Amino acid sequence: MAQANIIDTKLRLVFETGLDLQGKPIHKSKTYSSVKQSATADQLFAVGQAVAALSNYPLVALNRNDSFDIVG
């Protein structure tokens, strides 16, 4: 039976930095690597909010990206 082993976790913060000529929002993101794999959603949310408070732009999304190795 195959198993998925987590190898990396990243936290991505997405900010709205303005509007384009059509009035659509422009998004820019910042990714933080080497996030502790055991971090809970609440912990990541708290860290994301704290980091976003240092930005001049509003935070529009927080994403957790896990990478896995699939082994048989």
C-alpha positions, 0 to 999 in steps of 0.5 A: 500500500502506498503512503504519503510522507510530508516533506515540506510545509509553506505558508503563503500570504496574499495581499491586494496591492491595488486595482488594474485599469479594469478595476480588478484587484491586483494580488501579490503573495509572499511565501514563507518556507520551512514552516513547522509541519505540526503547526495547526490551522489556528497557529498559522492563522495567528502568525499570518495575521501578525505578519500581515499587520506589518504590511501596508496592504490588506491581507486577502488570503492565507494558504498552507501548502504541503508537499508529499513524497508518495512511496510504495 
